[in-house]
């Protein structure tokens, strides 16, 4: 399996809901990433996990809570989101968290709408 | 500051015409630069990285440190090249952090 998968593809939630996004890879990669992409904008890094530990948090609000239960799985827990959080959430992975030649492989994204 | 600038939101050309998508960067030290492409309804994928100096799908990109540029070029555009192209810079800090430019949409007309 050489792909990053993300579920669900689409998610609609209210501001009081709690939901989770899931990302999975079986390429043996040791770094995983969450990006947020607003319409017609480039992806913006949110979090980096390195060997299952949170390495970078780009000052993301606490209503976004990442979790890396094992080396293949990355979750993003959502709680009390705002309508401006509506976006495409991309997951990516790379073989190592640093160094050259570490291509990031992206998932197809989860399109989130907050009502 | 670490920044990537893609000055053109849209580049529209006819099939067979040459293409140049511009990318300028701001970075202290030796940059690592990439081009990512996103075709319609497909995921974001790596097209080129400056380290490998390769040609992929007829595209090439040369790092010009003097002009702080990493422009993407193809001598003869094809309709299937129509996509969103992002230039990206690996940020400093020891981790594989990518800083993306705003992107250029390439439209190749028959």
Backbone of each chain as ProteinMPNN parsed JSONL, in Angstrom:
{"seq_chain_A": "XXXXXXXXXXXXXXXXXXXXXXXXXXXXXXXXXXXXXXXXXXXXXXXXXXXXXXXXXXXXXXXXXXXXXXXXXXXXXXXXXXXXXXXXXXXXXXXXXXXXXXXXXXXXXXXXXXX", "coords_chain_A": {"N_chain_A": [[0.855, -1.184, 0.0], [0.808, 2.045, -1.052], [-0.151, 4.517, -0.464], [-1.518, 7.447, 1.127], [-4.279, 7.475, 3.143], [-7.408, 9.025, 3.872], [-10.108, 9.58, 6.057], [-13.265, 10.927, 7.11], [-14.31, 11.571, 3.647], [-15.84, 13.808, 3.313], [-17.155, 16.106, 5.703], [-19.627, 17.413, 7.722], [-20.31, 19.581, 10.305], [-21.702, 20.84, 13.365], [-21.17, 23.751, 15.443], [-21.051, 22.912, 18.041], [-20.43, 20.316, 18.01], [-18.439, 17.269, 18.398], [-15.931, 15.831, 16.576], [-13.852, 13.591, 14.601], [-11.01, 13.428, 12.454], [-9.411, 11.111, 10.335], [-6.314, 9.618, 9.466], [-4.251, 7.504, 7.56], [-1.37, 5.528, 6.922], [0.632, 3.037, 5.349], [3.264, 2.8, 4.733], [5.448, 2.665, 6.23], [6.386, 5.072, 7.097], [7.845, 7.575, 9.208], [7.182, 10.082, 9.907], [4.447, 12.303, 10.156], [1.893, 14.544, 9.039], [-0.339, 17.31, 9.474], [-2.204, 19.466, 7.456], [-3.877, 22.523, 6.66], [-6.092, 23.664, 4.227], [-7.46, 26.36, 2.81], [-10.033, 27.509, 0.567], [-8.798, 28.092, -2.661], [-6.301, 28.713, -1.723], [-2.898, 28.081, -0.603], [-1.692, 25.001, 0.951], [-1.406, 25.04, 4.505], [0.788, 24.399, 7.099], [-0.092, 22.59, 10.022], [0.452, 20.684, 12.127], [3.231, 18.59, 13.033], [4.205, 15.286, 13.35], [6.674, 13.287, 14.673], [8.118, 10.22, 14.734], [5.918, 9.352, 16.221], [5.621, 11.332, 18.077], [4.602, 14.611, 18.977], [6.028, 17.156, 17.207], [5.991, 19.651, 15.977], [3.842, 22.342, 16.448], [1.988, 24.584, 14.925], [1.099, 26.936, 16.298], [-1.622, 26.364, 16.554], [-5.107, 26.65, 17.252], [-6.571, 25.391, 20.304], [-8.872, 23.988, 19.892], [-8.439, 22.225, 17.93], [-7.121, 19.086, 18.085], [-4.464, 17.036, 17.862], [-3.57, 13.561, 17.416], [-1.502, 10.732, 17.689], [-1.795, 7.58, 17.558], [-0.348, 5.304, 16.783], [2.41, 4.342, 14.635], [1.301, 4.304, 12.125], [-1.008, 5.695, 12.042], [-2.889, 8.697, 12.233], [-4.712, 11.062, 13.927], [-7.118, 13.747, 13.976], [-8.671, 15.53, 16.265], [-11.675, 17.268, 16.672], [-13.302, 20.019, 18.102], [-15.788, 22.228, 19.177], [-15.637, 23.949, 16.938], [-15.299, 26.743, 14.644], [-17.136, 28.528, 12.084], [-15.224, 29.6, 10.324], [-13.292, 27.704, 10.306], [-13.849, 25.934, 8.381], [-12.642, 24.058, 5.735], [-10.275, 22.341, 3.577], [-8.759, 19.57, 4.884], [-5.634, 18.302, 4.977], [-3.661, 15.407, 5.102], [-0.341, 14.226, 5.427], [2.606, 12.219, 4.826], [6.006, 11.289, 5.499], [9.117, 9.588, 4.908], [11.149, 10.089, 6.795], [11.41, 12.538, 9.448], [13.06, 14.662, 8.921], [15.825, 16.037, 7.003], [17.225, 15.64, 3.686], [15.677, 14.611, 0.56], [13.274, 13.716, 1.516], [10.437, 13.144, 0.585], [7.156, 14.351, 0.816], [4.16, 12.628, 1.051], [0.909, 13.055, 0.087], [-2.451, 12.804, 1.34], [-5.867, 12.513, 0.08], [-7.452, 14.324, 1.338], [-9.839, 15.735, 3.705], [-12.863, 17.266, 3.374], [-14.09, 19.756, 5.234], [-16.93, 21.179, 6.662], [-18.179, 23.658, 8.681], [-20.983, 24.454, 10.41]], "CA_chain_A": [[0.0, 0.0, 0.0], [1.708, 3.188, -1.177], [-0.938, 5.741, -0.423], [-2.054, 7.983, 2.376], [-5.743, 7.5, 3.061], [-8.064, 9.898, 4.851], [-11.559, 9.432, 6.218], [-14.127, 10.771, 5.935], [-14.01, 12.468, 2.528], [-16.565, 15.041, 3.614], [-17.704, 16.148, 7.061], [-20.361, 18.621, 8.082], [-20.524, 19.543, 11.745], [-22.106, 22.059, 14.022], [-20.134, 24.345, 16.285], [-20.987, 22.257, 19.35], [-20.123, 18.894, 17.826], [-17.079, 16.733, 18.486], [-15.696, 14.871, 15.504], [-12.439, 13.285, 14.379], [-10.516, 13.073, 11.137], [-8.459, 10.004, 10.439], [-5.327, 9.502, 8.392], [-3.539, 6.237, 7.707], [-0.378, 5.167, 5.907], [1.295, 1.765, 5.63], [4.531, 2.828, 4.004], [6.535, 2.648, 7.212], [6.88, 6.426, 7.306], [7.949, 7.902, 10.627], [6.71, 11.455, 10.11], [3.111, 12.554, 9.626], [1.622, 15.982, 9.045], [-1.658, 17.863, 9.163], [-2.244, 20.776, 6.804], [-5.196, 23.11, 6.41], [-6.094, 24.377, 2.955], [-8.665, 27.117, 2.516], [-10.318, 27.575, -0.867], [-7.919, 28.901, -3.521], [-5.1, 29.083, -0.97], [-1.992, 26.942, -0.482], [-1.752, 24.297, 2.243], [-0.669, 25.622, 5.633], [1.116, 23.364, 8.078], [-0.669, 22.712, 11.367], [1.179, 19.848, 13.08], [4.151, 17.566, 12.559], [4.523, 14.201, 14.272], [7.918, 12.606, 14.353], [8.198, 9.0, 15.557], [4.711, 9.321, 17.053], [5.62, 12.42, 19.06], [4.315, 15.912, 18.392], [7.267, 17.912, 17.065], [5.671, 21.025, 15.602], [2.472, 22.837, 16.518], [2.106, 25.919, 14.36], [0.191, 27.853, 17.021], [-2.992, 26.004, 16.168], [-6.026, 26.756, 18.4], [-6.734, 24.129, 21.037], [-10.068, 23.259, 19.434], [-7.873, 21.171, 17.095], [-6.276, 18.28, 18.95], [-3.947, 15.897, 17.103], [-3.213, 12.363, 18.17], [-0.825, 9.733, 16.86], [-1.851, 6.361, 18.378], [0.755, 4.426, 16.374], [3.198, 4.913, 13.538], [0.548, 4.292, 10.867], [-2.294, 6.36, 12.192], [-2.881, 10.065, 12.742], [-6.065, 11.589, 14.075], [-7.29, 15.152, 14.327], [-9.932, 15.655, 16.993], [-12.245, 18.594, 16.469], [-14.3, 20.339, 19.129], [-16.165, 23.643, 19.268], [-15.056, 24.67, 15.798], [-15.96, 27.942, 14.143], [-17.357, 28.442, 10.629], [-14.005, 29.913, 9.566], [-12.443, 26.512, 10.266], [-14.218, 25.161, 7.199], [-11.479, 23.987, 4.849], [-9.823, 20.991, 3.235], [-7.689, 19.171, 5.803], [-4.761, 17.353, 4.306], [-2.674, 14.651, 5.866], [0.805, 13.815, 4.621], [3.616, 11.466, 5.561], [7.306, 11.17, 4.853], [9.89, 8.491, 5.476], [11.792, 10.608, 7.989], [10.919, 13.884, 9.741], [14.005, 15.716, 8.534], [16.819, 15.603, 6.045], [16.865, 15.785, 2.27], [15.049, 13.472, -0.114], [12.114, 13.235, 2.252], [9.214, 13.562, -0.095], [5.896, 14.222, 1.553], [3.067, 12.024, 0.293], [-0.328, 13.641, 0.584], [-3.737, 12.156, 1.197], [-6.828, 13.258, -0.737], [-8.059, 15.387, 2.135], [-11.216, 15.721, 4.21], [-13.475, 18.595, 3.233], [-14.845, 20.017, 6.456], [-17.824, 22.346, 6.691], [-18.683, 23.925, 10.036], [-22.199, 25.28, 10.302]], "C_chain_A": [[0.893, 1.238, 0.0], [0.948, 4.497, -1.164], [-1.253, 6.154, 1.007], [-3.57, 8.065, 2.217], [-6.296, 8.386, 4.167], [-9.556, 9.61, 4.864], [-12.051, 10.41, 7.267], [-13.677, 11.692, 4.799], [-14.636, 13.837, 2.768], [-17.104, 14.962, 5.038], [-18.389, 17.486, 7.266], [-20.642, 18.533, 9.573], [-20.974, 20.898, 12.267], [-21.025, 22.536, 14.971], [-20.028, 23.674, 17.649], [-20.598, 20.79, 19.243], [-18.673, 18.572, 18.166], [-16.944, 15.684, 17.403], [-14.207, 14.616, 15.387], [-12.181, 12.995, 12.917], [-9.448, 12.008, 11.312], [-7.564, 9.956, 9.214], [-4.521, 8.228, 8.632], [-2.528, 6.064, 6.576], [0.31, 3.882, 6.344], [2.573, 1.665, 4.834], [5.712, 2.806, 4.959], [7.128, 4.025, 7.466], [6.839, 6.796, 8.78], [7.568, 9.339, 10.926], [5.348, 11.624, 9.45], [2.72, 13.988, 9.916], [0.131, 16.243, 8.852], [-1.477, 19.247, 8.568], [-3.704, 21.214, 6.706], [-5.106, 23.883, 5.098], [-7.45, 25.049, 2.739], [-8.816, 27.217, 0.992], [-9.385, 28.562, -1.576], [-6.694, 29.428, -2.778], [-4.173, 27.867, -0.901], [-2.188, 26.222, 0.85], [-0.903, 25.029, 3.28], [-0.454, 24.545, 6.678], [0.466, 23.659, 9.419], [0.214, 21.978, 12.374], [2.141, 18.924, 12.335], [4.345, 16.552, 13.679], [5.764, 13.497, 13.762], [8.055, 11.416, 15.294], [7.111, 9.013, 16.648], [4.692, 10.394, 18.138], [5.373, 13.751, 18.344], [5.586, 16.746, 18.396], [7.018, 19.379, 16.742], [4.176, 21.252, 15.762], [2.555, 24.284, 16.061], [1.075, 26.872, 14.983], [-1.259, 27.628, 16.626], [-3.901, 26.113, 17.402], [-6.316, 25.391, 19.014], [-8.001, 23.377, 20.656], [-9.682, 22.177, 18.401], [-6.89, 20.381, 17.959], [-5.766, 17.06, 18.186], [-3.607, 14.732, 18.026], [-2.57, 11.379, 17.212], [-0.77, 8.428, 17.657], [-0.763, 5.343, 18.046], [1.385, 4.995, 15.116], [2.44, 4.994, 12.225], [-0.671, 5.208, 10.878], [-2.141, 7.756, 12.788], [-4.318, 10.554, 12.781], [-6.022, 13.088, 14.314], [-8.665, 15.297, 14.947], [-10.393, 17.106, 16.948], [-13.34, 18.857, 17.505], [-14.528, 21.837, 19.175], [-15.544, 24.462, 18.145], [-15.911, 25.869, 15.402], [-16.187, 27.802, 12.635], [-16.1, 28.737, 9.817], [-13.002, 28.759, 9.545], [-12.808, 25.607, 9.09], [-13.078, 25.224, 6.191], [-11.273, 22.542, 4.422], [-8.662, 20.671, 4.166], [-6.916, 18.025, 5.175], [-3.838, 16.687, 5.308], [-1.536, 14.286, 4.916], [1.737, 12.974, 5.48], [4.912, 11.492, 4.784], [8.126, 10.129, 5.594], [10.548, 8.902, 6.798], [11.296, 12.028, 8.232], [11.847, 15.005, 9.306], [14.995, 15.148, 7.54], [16.312, 15.719, 4.621], [16.212, 14.505, 1.749], [13.858, 12.916, 0.654], [10.841, 13.783, 1.658], [8.022, 13.37, 0.816], [4.831, 13.68, 0.601], [1.759, 12.496, 0.92], [-1.525, 12.722, 0.394], [-4.677, 13.026, 0.383], [-7.539, 14.369, 0.025], [-9.446, 15.059, 2.637], [-11.751, 17.129, 4.083], [-14.429, 18.811, 4.397], [-15.671, 21.281, 6.306], [-18.374, 22.481, 8.1], [-19.855, 24.902, 9.918], [-22.447, 26.096, 11.559]], "O_chain_A": [[1.65, 1.457, 0.945], [1.365, 5.473, -1.788], [-1.255, 5.351, 1.94], [-4.072, 8.657, 1.261], [-5.725, 8.481, 5.253], [-10.181, 9.423, 3.82], [-11.332, 10.698, 8.223], [-12.765, 12.499, 4.977], [-14.045, 14.875, 2.469], [-17.464, 13.887, 5.518], [-17.814, 18.546, 7.018], [-21.156, 17.522, 10.052], [-20.671, 21.945, 11.695], [-20.077, 21.808, 15.265], [-19.026, 23.843, 18.343], [-20.453, 20.101, 20.254], [-17.809, 19.447, 18.218], [-17.75, 14.757, 17.321], [-13.394, 15.32, 15.986], [-13.009, 12.4, 12.227], [-8.692, 12.0, 12.284], [-7.992, 10.214, 8.089], [-4.156, 7.916, 9.766], [-2.798, 6.409, 5.425], [0.544, 3.655, 7.532], [2.93, 0.602, 4.324], [6.86, 2.918, 4.529], [8.237, 4.141, 7.987], [5.933, 6.395, 9.511], [7.626, 9.77, 12.077], [5.119, 11.154, 8.336], [3.153, 14.577, 10.907], [-0.564, 15.498, 8.16], [-0.724, 20.078, 9.076], [-4.624, 20.397, 6.674], [-4.172, 24.654, 4.881], [-8.458, 24.379, 2.515], [-7.858, 27.035, 0.241], [-9.212, 29.703, -1.146], [-6.121, 30.452, -3.149], [-4.62, 26.74, -1.119], [-2.786, 26.775, 1.773], [0.165, 25.561, 2.975], [-1.393, 23.865, 7.092], [0.461, 24.793, 9.896], [0.671, 22.568, 13.353], [1.909, 18.533, 11.191], [4.616, 16.922, 14.821], [5.88, 13.162, 12.583], [8.102, 11.585, 16.512], [7.366, 8.726, 17.817], [3.836, 10.364, 19.022], [5.875, 13.979, 17.243], [6.157, 17.014, 19.452], [7.762, 20.25, 17.192], [3.355, 20.469, 15.283], [3.139, 25.119, 16.752], [0.295, 27.517, 14.283], [-2.016, 28.571, 16.396], [-3.498, 25.706, 18.492], [-6.305, 24.37, 18.326], [-8.179, 22.23, 21.067], [-10.5, 21.327, 18.049], [-5.939, 20.946, 18.499], [-6.539, 16.148, 17.891], [-3.392, 14.894, 19.227], [-3.018, 11.207, 16.079], [0.208, 8.189, 18.364], [-0.309, 4.605, 18.92], [0.937, 6.017, 14.596], [2.88, 5.678, 11.301], [-1.284, 5.457, 9.84], [-1.368, 7.967, 13.722], [-5.045, 10.468, 11.791], [-5.024, 13.63, 14.79], [-9.686, 15.204, 14.266], [-9.614, 18.037, 17.157], [-14.197, 18.007, 17.745], [-13.579, 22.62, 19.209], [-14.994, 25.539, 18.378], [-17.078, 25.983, 15.776], [-15.491, 27.026, 11.98], [-15.926, 28.183, 8.732], [-11.986, 28.826, 8.852], [-12.127, 24.611, 8.844], [-12.607, 26.304, 5.837], [-11.997, 21.641, 4.846], [-7.688, 21.421, 4.227], [-7.449, 16.953, 4.887], [-3.313, 17.317, 6.227], [-1.765, 14.065, 3.727], [1.667, 13.011, 6.709], [4.922, 11.691, 3.569], [7.865, 9.827, 6.758], [10.509, 8.165, 7.784], [10.805, 12.666, 7.3], [11.46, 16.173, 9.321], [15.011, 13.948, 7.267], [15.114, 15.877, 4.385], [16.203, 13.47, 2.414], [13.478, 11.762, 0.456], [10.252, 14.744, 2.153], [7.898, 12.354, 1.5], [4.63, 14.199, -0.497], [1.538, 12.352, 2.122], [-1.605, 11.966, -0.575], [-4.33, 14.153, 0.03], [-8.156, 15.248, -0.577], [-10.144, 14.216, 2.073], [-11.17, 18.075, 4.614], [-15.445, 18.128, 4.521], [-15.17, 22.321, 5.877], [-18.959, 21.546, 8.646], [-19.723, 26.01, 9.4], [-23.424, 26.841, 11.63]]}, "seq_chain_B": "XXXXXXXXXXXXXXXXXXXXXXXXXXXXXXXXXXXXXXXXXXXXXXXXXXXXXXXXXXXXXXXXXXXXXXXXXXXXXXXXXXXXXXXXXXXXXXXXXXXXXXXXXXXXXX", "coords_chain_B": {"N_chain_B": [[12.958, 36.417, 6.875], [11.101, 33.53, 5.913], [9.878, 32.775, 2.861], [7.74, 32.149, 0.025], [7.118, 33.16, -3.207], [4.758, 33.27, -5.733], [4.066, 34.88, -8.461], [2.023, 34.846, -10.366], [-1.381, 34.161, -10.58], [-2.82, 32.808, -12.456], [-1.96, 31.151, -15.412], [-2.281, 31.117, -18.766], [-2.089, 29.261, -21.656], [-1.55, 28.132, -25.065], [-1.722, 24.834, -26.425], [1.379, 23.292, -27.064], [2.843, 25.576, -26.782], [5.572, 27.305, -25.098], [6.136, 27.08, -21.55], [6.446, 28.877, -18.537], [6.501, 28.889, -15.18], [6.63, 31.04, -12.566], [8.691, 31.326, -9.647], [9.777, 32.722, -6.708], [11.924, 33.018, -3.886], [12.51, 33.571, -0.375], [15.035, 33.196, 1.828], [17.374, 32.397, 4.352], [20.479, 31.07, 3.978], [21.152, 27.768, 2.593], [18.734, 26.899, 0.363], [16.071, 24.431, 0.112], [14.132, 23.439, -2.472], [10.966, 22.805, -4.022], [8.617, 21.64, -6.464], [5.209, 21.176, -6.422], [2.304, 19.522, -7.684], [-1.149, 19.708, -8.44], [-3.538, 18.0, -9.903], [-6.822, 18.167, -11.383], [-9.224, 17.056, -9.118], [-7.447, 15.293, -7.982], [-4.91, 14.198, -5.689], [-2.461, 16.254, -4.007], [0.795, 16.219, -5.291], [4.308, 15.475, -5.49], [6.287, 17.069, -7.918], [8.821, 17.996, -8.795], [12.116, 18.279, -7.393], [14.719, 20.441, -6.389], [17.129, 19.361, -5.736], [17.517, 16.93, -7.069], [17.655, 17.575, -9.745], [16.212, 16.737, -12.016], [14.181, 15.841, -14.906], [10.781, 15.851, -15.154], [7.934, 14.651, -16.661], [8.554, 16.307, -18.754], [9.032, 18.731, -17.59], [11.293, 21.07, -16.149], [13.333, 22.569, -13.617], [15.384, 25.091, -12.45], [17.533, 26.06, -9.88], [18.264, 29.298, -9.045], [20.392, 30.976, -7.317], [21.356, 33.548, -7.213], [19.297, 35.138, -8.218], [17.383, 34.354, -6.532], [15.446, 32.406, -7.357], [13.275, 29.83, -8.648], [12.177, 28.779, -11.101], [9.679, 27.057, -12.992], [9.764, 25.169, -15.938], [8.665, 24.302, -19.24], [9.118, 23.189, -22.495], [7.147, 22.655, -24.441], [3.868, 22.858, -24.001], [1.28, 20.643, -22.871], [-2.164, 19.594, -23.039], [-2.829, 18.019, -20.871], [-1.234, 19.001, -18.911], [-2.534, 20.918, -17.557], [-3.303, 22.232, -14.48], [-2.966, 22.865, -10.907], [-0.167, 24.462, -9.678], [2.249, 24.391, -7.207], [4.91, 26.039, -5.7], [7.36, 25.19, -3.316], [9.102, 25.567, -0.232], [11.522, 24.143, 1.844], [11.374, 24.693, 5.185], [13.42, 26.117, 7.828], [14.653, 24.727, 10.933], [14.881, 22.083, 11.407], [12.932, 20.15, 10.942], [10.763, 18.567, 8.562], [9.392, 20.777, 7.289], [7.192, 22.322, 5.147], [6.888, 25.248, 3.241], [4.534, 26.793, 1.394], [4.052, 28.435, -1.765], [1.582, 30.711, -3.148], [0.491, 29.489, -5.319], [0.015, 28.663, -8.799], [-2.302, 28.556, -11.328], [-2.282, 26.606, -14.127], [-3.464, 26.73, -17.321], [-3.966, 24.96, -20.169], [-4.774, 25.354, -23.413], [-6.517, 23.852, -26.205]], "CA_chain_B": [[11.69, 35.69, 6.785], [11.069, 32.475, 4.904], [8.678, 33.062, 2.059], [7.728, 31.742, -1.377], [6.228, 34.036, -3.98], [4.393, 32.903, -7.087], [3.382, 36.128, -8.813], [0.887, 34.655, -11.275], [-2.437, 33.257, -10.113], [-3.273, 32.035, -13.61], [-1.166, 31.218, -16.624], [-3.088, 30.502, -19.799], [-1.297, 29.106, -22.882], [-2.059, 27.159, -26.017], [-0.975, 23.583, -26.565], [2.587, 23.418, -27.863], [3.575, 26.801, -26.427], [6.442, 27.124, -23.932], [5.541, 27.461, -20.272], [7.343, 29.175, -17.422], [5.799, 29.282, -13.961], [7.644, 31.727, -11.773], [8.748, 31.129, -8.2], [10.88, 33.385, -6.012], [11.918, 32.637, -2.486], [13.29, 34.326, 0.586], [15.545, 32.2, 2.785], [18.781, 32.57, 4.742], [21.161, 29.78, 3.939], [20.936, 26.995, 1.363], [17.317, 26.48, 0.329], [15.621, 23.236, -0.599], [12.914, 23.869, -3.142], [10.164, 21.767, -4.64], [7.373, 21.958, -7.163], [4.127, 20.227, -6.246], [1.241, 19.716, -8.655], [-2.447, 19.152, -8.061], [-4.461, 17.886, -11.029], [-8.226, 18.242, -10.988], [-9.771, 15.909, -8.376], [-6.387, 14.393, -7.533], [-4.19, 14.69, -4.521], [-1.227, 17.005, -4.194], [1.92, 15.29, -5.463], [5.586, 16.09, -5.816], [6.664, 17.041, -9.328], [10.27, 18.146, -8.929], [12.866, 18.899, -6.304], [15.898, 21.015, -7.029], [18.31, 18.542, -5.425], [17.711, 15.837, -8.004], [17.936, 18.151, -11.063], [15.669, 15.825, -13.012], [13.082, 16.323, -15.735], [9.612, 15.009, -14.956], [6.857, 15.02, -17.592], [9.048, 17.371, -19.614], [9.274, 19.935, -16.792], [12.553, 21.249, -15.465], [13.405, 23.77, -12.787], [16.75, 25.359, -12.021], [17.676, 26.977, -8.758], [19.149, 30.437, -9.307], [20.565, 31.601, -6.005], [21.563, 34.988, -7.389], [17.988, 35.767, -8.389], [16.496, 33.654, -5.566], [14.313, 31.927, -8.139], [13.183, 28.401, -8.957], [11.087, 28.786, -12.071], [9.345, 25.773, -13.623], [9.692, 25.389, -17.38], [8.421, 23.188, -20.155], [9.214, 23.793, -23.824], [5.928, 22.488, -25.238], [2.797, 22.505, -23.068], [0.242, 19.696, -23.278], [-3.429, 19.854, -22.333], [-2.832, 17.295, -19.592], [-0.452, 19.747, -17.924], [-3.437, 21.844, -16.85], [-3.333, 21.856, -13.059], [-2.494, 23.873, -9.968], [1.232, 24.215, -9.382], [2.739, 25.074, -6.013], [6.322, 26.031, -5.358], [7.459, 25.041, -1.866], [10.434, 25.707, 0.359], [11.647, 23.458, 3.132], [11.731, 25.683, 6.183], [14.472, 25.775, 8.774], [14.112, 24.239, 12.205], [15.206, 20.677, 11.594], [11.874, 19.244, 10.537], [10.389, 18.582, 7.151], [8.306, 21.745, 7.226], [7.074, 22.93, 3.832], [6.226, 26.55, 3.107], [4.041, 26.82, 0.017], [3.618, 29.66, -2.421], [0.132, 30.826, -3.323], [0.071, 28.608, -6.399], [-0.328, 29.188, -10.132], [-3.122, 27.637, -12.12], [-1.88, 26.537, -15.531], [-4.536, 26.276, -18.216], [-3.444, 24.739, -21.514], [-5.923, 25.287, -24.328], [-6.206, 23.125, -27.451]], "C_chain_B": [[11.777, 34.64, 5.677], [9.76, 32.605, 4.137], [8.866, 32.557, 0.644], [6.701, 32.604, -2.102], [6.012, 33.471, -5.373], [3.533, 34.043, -7.604], [2.134, 35.964, -9.664], [-0.123, 33.703, -10.677], [-2.841, 32.313, -11.227], [-2.32, 32.258, -14.775], [-1.917, 30.43, -17.692], [-2.277, 30.467, -21.095], [-2.008, 28.152, -23.816], [-1.139, 25.949, -26.058], [0.216, 23.8, -27.486], [3.411, 24.658, -27.543], [4.496, 26.515, -25.248], [5.761, 27.669, -22.672], [6.649, 27.797, -19.282], [6.494, 29.649, -16.245], [6.85, 29.821, -12.993], [7.528, 31.428, -10.282], [9.972, 31.875, -7.681], [10.783, 33.07, -4.531], [12.753, 33.597, -1.666], [13.723, 33.345, 1.672], [17.002, 32.494, 3.09], [19.444, 31.214, 4.747], [20.882, 29.081, 2.626], [19.509, 26.459, 1.325], [17.147, 25.1, -0.293], [14.257, 23.561, -1.18], [12.276, 22.73, -3.916], [9.071, 22.405, -5.49], [6.397, 20.804, -6.907], [3.036, 20.564, -7.255], [-0.041, 19.058, -8.145], [-3.348, 19.176, -9.294], [-5.883, 17.859, -10.5], [-8.67, 16.94, -10.33], [-8.704, 14.886, -7.995], [-5.654, 15.016, -6.36], [-2.938, 15.46, -4.921], [-0.057, 16.02, -4.303], [3.177, 16.045, -5.869], [5.87, 15.966, -7.305], [8.186, 17.032, -9.46], [10.865, 18.633, -7.631], [14.211, 19.339, -6.87], [17.124, 20.139, -6.822], [18.58, 17.521, -6.535], [17.947, 16.308, -9.439], [17.421, 17.246, -12.194], [14.619, 16.53, -13.861], [11.927, 15.341, -15.576], [8.498, 15.524, -15.851], [7.268, 16.206, -18.464], [9.324, 18.681, -18.899], [10.673, 19.905, -16.202], [12.477, 22.514, -14.623], [14.84, 23.913, -12.305], [16.756, 26.367, -10.889], [18.682, 28.054, -9.123], [19.279, 31.212, -8.0], [20.744, 33.107, -6.113], [20.248, 35.739, -7.496], [16.967, 35.221, -7.403], [15.235, 33.173, -6.274], [14.419, 30.429, -8.38], [12.019, 28.239, -9.92], [10.918, 27.413, -12.716], [9.118, 25.996, -15.11], [9.352, 24.11, -18.115], [8.389, 23.769, -21.553], [7.915, 23.725, -24.623], [4.803, 21.997, -24.322], [1.805, 21.543, -23.707], [-1.025, 19.981, -22.474], [-3.456, 19.186, -20.971], [-1.958, 17.955, -18.531], [-1.321, 20.728, -17.137], [-3.629, 21.363, -15.417], [-2.953, 23.07, -12.223], [-1.069, 23.514, -9.592], [1.67, 25.061, -8.182], [4.25, 24.924, -5.903], [6.425, 25.967, -3.835], [8.913, 25.067, -1.428], [10.469, 24.899, 1.639], [12.15, 24.459, 4.144], [12.829, 25.202, 7.101], [13.847, 25.261, 10.067], [14.284, 22.757, 12.39], [14.133, 19.704, 11.188], [11.459, 19.523, 9.11], [9.203, 19.521, 6.933], [8.31, 22.417, 5.863], [6.319, 24.249, 3.909], [5.843, 26.692, 1.641], [3.837, 28.243, -0.476], [2.12, 29.613, -2.648], [-0.402, 29.938, -4.44], [-0.219, 29.354, -7.692], [-1.157, 28.137, -10.843], [-2.686, 27.731, -13.57], [-3.044, 25.971, -16.328], [-3.95, 26.175, -19.622], [-4.629, 24.488, -22.441], [-5.546, 24.583, -25.621], [-6.003, 24.068, -28.636]], "O_chain_B": [[12.432, 34.837, 4.654], [8.675, 32.549, 4.717], [9.979, 32.531, 0.119], [5.563, 32.75, -1.656], [6.969, 33.223, -6.106], [2.371, 34.157, -7.214], [1.277, 36.847, -9.684], [0.214, 32.577, -10.309], [-3.167, 31.152, -10.978], [-1.928, 33.384, -15.081], [-2.158, 29.232, -17.543], [-1.829, 31.507, -21.579], [-2.943, 27.453, -23.424], [0.054, 26.036, -25.766], [0.092, 24.41, -28.548], [4.554, 24.776, -27.986], [4.242, 25.589, -24.477], [4.935, 28.58, -22.727], [7.658, 27.097, -19.198], [5.847, 30.693, -16.318], [7.819, 29.142, -12.655], [6.433, 31.296, -9.733], [11.082, 31.671, -8.173], [9.692, 32.88, -3.993], [13.587, 34.335, -2.191], [12.89, 32.742, 2.347], [17.779, 32.806, 2.187], [19.005, 30.306, 5.453], [20.435, 29.702, 1.662], [19.127, 25.65, 2.17], [17.959, 24.659, -1.107], [13.334, 23.919, -0.449], [12.952, 21.821, -4.397], [8.663, 23.545, -5.265], [6.707, 19.635, -7.138], [2.858, 21.721, -7.636], [-0.015, 18.003, -7.511], [-3.858, 20.227, -9.683], [-6.122, 17.568, -9.329], [-8.517, 15.86, -10.9], [-9.028, 13.732, -7.714], [-5.775, 16.21, -6.089], [-2.433, 15.323, -6.035], [0.06, 15.097, -3.497], [3.119, 17.101, -6.499], [5.714, 14.892, -7.887], [8.762, 16.183, -10.14], [10.202, 19.319, -6.853], [14.771, 18.669, -7.738], [18.052, 20.162, -7.63], [19.731, 17.279, -6.896], [18.396, 15.521, -10.273], [18.107, 17.024, -13.191], [14.222, 17.66, -13.578], [12.077, 14.146, -15.831], [8.157, 16.706, -15.803], [6.427, 17.011, -18.863], [9.795, 19.639, -19.512], [11.173, 18.853, -15.805], [11.669, 23.407, -14.88], [15.435, 22.956, -11.81], [16.072, 27.389, -10.937], [19.823, 27.753, -9.471], [18.403, 31.994, -7.629], [20.339, 33.855, -5.224], [20.092, 36.829, -6.944], [15.798, 35.603, -7.449], [14.115, 33.478, -5.863], [15.501, 29.844, -8.324], [11.002, 27.632, -9.587], [11.894, 26.702, -12.954], [8.375, 26.895, -15.504], [9.69, 23.004, -17.691], [7.695, 24.759, -21.783], [7.615, 24.635, -25.397], [4.799, 20.835, -23.916], [1.524, 21.611, -24.904], [-0.968, 20.533, -21.375], [-4.035, 19.718, -20.023], [-1.942, 17.519, -17.38], [-0.865, 21.301, -16.147], [-4.059, 20.235, -15.177], [-2.662, 24.146, -12.746], [-0.796, 22.372, -9.225], [1.483, 26.278, -8.155], [4.791, 23.822, -6.0], [5.653, 26.624, -3.138], [9.817, 24.649, -2.151], [9.536, 24.965, 2.438], [13.235, 25.018, 3.982], [13.135, 24.01, 7.145], [12.634, 25.36, 10.257], [13.882, 22.212, 13.417], [14.41, 18.509, 11.095], [11.764, 20.569, 8.538], [8.148, 19.106, 6.453], [9.31, 23.014, 5.464], [5.27, 24.358, 4.544], [6.701, 26.709, 0.759], [3.493, 29.14, 0.294], [1.469, 28.604, -2.376], [-1.601, 29.665, -4.505], [-0.64, 30.512, -7.685], [-0.762, 26.976, -10.945], [-2.717, 28.805, -14.17], [-3.542, 24.88, -16.047], [-3.496, 27.167, -20.192], [-5.383, 23.531, -22.267], [-4.413, 24.69, -26.088], [-5.737, 23.613, -29.748]]}, "name": "protein", "num_of_chains": 2, "seq": "XXXXXXXXXXXXXXXXXXXXXXXXXXXXXXXXXXXXXXXXXXXXXXXXXXXXXXXXXXXXXXXXXXXXXXXXXXXXXXXXXXXXXXXXXXXXXXXXXXXXXXXXXXXXXXXXXXXXXXXXXXXXXXXXXXXXXXXXXXXXXXXXXXXXXXXXXXXXXXXXXXXXXXXXXXXXXXXXXXXXXXXXXXXXXXXXXXXXXXXXXXXXXXXXXXXXXXXXXXXXXXXXX"}
